[in-house]
């Protein structure tokens, strides 16, 4: 494990608080139990209570110190170098995640929307900005998102600056109108991405097409590149992608905050579908506490999987990323509160020379904000990546 001044300082502070705190605690308890003098008994109680004023912050400092040390160890084991330098506010992974998702405002760059009719009878609404460029970018949002989310628009801006037409995808049911079929969008639904790429390549004859996805959209991007060997996509980008769905689902299910957030979004989607398909029941929905329960009840049966685990197994791509032949940029953060450690591709850079993996120390989930009102770190990294095309 590497030496870090910050985690060492937290640990030192923790020990300086905890050790005297425990000493005061045991002395106070001893005085309270063994003494017959009321004054000493009262002093023992006071000393015991005071000890908690040292022990509790001490344990917090120790927890923080060992947590930072673990992150440092993960960074070293991934053989990645920290390149992001956020201010103190955005070094908090939750602030970085929530601010990027809820408070980052980007100008709407779209000028048109068209509906792509899919081969199975469903549709996708796609927002576009077309400037007769020779290159195009297809951008896919994450779970519960849409093409107008700030993180999508931020990435679209970078593509536009590099001379790309923009196709902002709204996955099934995410454009404001419920899709026609019972099936939903999900991490393994790469066929929809394939149909988008095929349509664009045939209609516009672009010299180069890139596909970029956030979170769940990043997994879909990787699935498309893995499964579609003859894809017209020339490169791919995946940002904060949960390549290992099972471990990520298990991690998320331990967080009441994030789990509640996603379940509320998914409930709204299921309410719309239940209005069209009476066989979809929302009875008992509020008792769902995990993705295992949600995917078992909805995602798996509605999309032809035998179980939640079957869905996770078939849709995860962590073990198949090295089969991607196109240039592929992966950006993730060690402090991502949504991604499991198993979703971080550890050995891919050594296996695939055309695959660039960036694992940052800070960034949260699809955040990577360094300062307010600035271009995010992952957008600057994309700008550098695009120079080769």
TAPE-V265921 format. One record per residue. N is the residue number from 1. PSI is psi as a letter, one per 20 degrees, with the letter a starting at -180 (999 if undefined). Layout:
# TAPE-V265921
n: (N/N)
psi: (PSI/PSI)
This chain:
# TAPE-V265921
n: (1/2/3/4/5/6/7/8/9/10/11/12/13/14/15/16/17/18/19/20/21/22/23/24/25/26/27/28/29/30/31/32/33/34/35/36/37/38/39/40/41/42/43/44/45/46/47/48/49/50/51/52/53/54/55/56/57/58/59/60/61/62/63/64/65/66/67/68/69/70/71/72/73/74/75/76/77/78/79/80/81/82/83/84/85/86/87/88/89/90/91/92/93/94/95/96/97/98/99/100/101/102/103/104/105/106/107/108/109/110/111/112/113/114/115/116/117/118/119/120/121/122/123/124/125/126/127/128/129/130/131/132/133/134/135/136/137/138/139/140/141/142/143/144/145/146/147/148/149/150/151/152/153/154/155/156/157/158/159/160/161/162/163/164/165/166/167/168/169/170/171/172/173/174/175/176/177/178/179/180/181/182/183/184/185/186/187/188/189/190/191/192/193/194/195/196/197/198/199/200/201/202/203/204/205/206/207/208/209/210/211/212/213/214/215/216/217/218/219/220/221/222/223/224/225/226/227/228/229/230/231/232/233/234/235/236/237/238/239/240/241/242/243/244/245/246/247/248/249/250/251/252/253/254/255/256/257/258/259/260/261/262/263/264/265/266/267/268/269/270/271/272/273/274/275/276/277/278/279/280/281/282/283/284/285/286/287/288/289/290/291/292/293/294/295/296/297/298/299/300/301/302/303/304/305/306/307/308/309/310/311/312/313/314/315/316/317/318/319/320/321/322/323/324/325/326/327/328/329/330/331/332/333/334/335/336/337/338/339/340/341/342/343/344/345/346/347/348/349/350/351/352/353/354/355/356/357/358/359/360/361/362/363/364/365/366/367/368/369/370/371/372/373/374/375/376/377/378/379/380/381/382/383/384/385/386/387/388/389)
psi: (p/q/p/p/h/g/h/h/g/g/g/g/h/g/h/h/g/g/g/h/g/h/g/h/g/h/g/g/g/g/g/h/g/h/q/i/o/h/g/h/g/h/h/g/g/g/h/g/g/h/h/h/i/g/g/g/h/g/h/g/g/g/g/g/g/h/g/h/h/g/g/g/h/g/g/g/h/i/k/q/p/p/i/p/m/q/r/h/g/j/i/p/h/g/g/g/g/g/g/h/h/h/i/o/p/q/q/p/i/q/i/r/p/q/p/o/p/r/h/j/i/a/r/p/p/p/p/q/o/p/k/k/r/i/q/q/p/p/p/p/r/a/p/j/a/r/i/j/q/h/h/g/h/g/h/h/g/g/g/h/h/j/k/p/q/p/o/o/p/o/r/p/j/j/j/i/p/q/r/h/r/h/q/r/q/r/h/j/m/h/h/g/h/g/h/g/g/g/g/g/h/h/h/i/l/q/h/p/p/q/p/p/q/p/d/h/h/h/g/h/g/h/g/g/h/g/h/n/h/k/q/i/p/h/r/q/p/p/p/l/p/m/h/n/h/g/h/g/g/g/g/h/i/i/o/h/g/h/g/h/g/h/h/g/g/h/g/h/g/h/g/g/h/h/h/h/n/h/i/o/p/j/p/j/h/i/i/p/i/r/h/g/g/g/h/h/h/f/g/g/h/i/j/j/q/h/r/g/h/g/g/g/g/h/h/q/j/h/i/j/h/i/i/p/h/q/p/p/p/p/p/r/q/h/j/o/i/h/q/q/h/i/i/o/o/g/j/g/h/h/h/o/h/j/p/p/p/o/o/r/h/r/h/b/o/k/e/k/p/g/q/q/k/r/p/q/g/h/h/h/h/g/g/g/h/i/h/i/999)
